[in-house]
Amino acid sequence: MGASARLQNDYIRSCEMIIVDGFIGNDPEFRVATRLIIERSNANVAGMQQHLYYPASDEELDSFEPRLTVIYTPNLAMPGYSGRSA
């Protein structure tokens, strides 16, 4: 695991996070099960994603296995990246 990943993992342990599960794409044959993990302090972004993702049904959520996971920590300062967040 790289230094940036360790820094992000440590940061996540100190934050309250939200998980949004859904699909990218609306064609059942090609859609991708996706999980967004984001800081609760940025819940407005998670709320937007709930509208951009195609929601999973209750039955799909019972056995939901994401093929793609996005971890978004916009408030995490990354040393060496001037003025940017992860």
Protein Blocks (a to p, Z undefined) as FASTA:
>chain_A
ZZklmmmmmmmmmpccddddddedjbfklmccddddddfklmmmmmmmmmmpccddfklm
mmgccfbdcdddfkbccehiahiaZZ
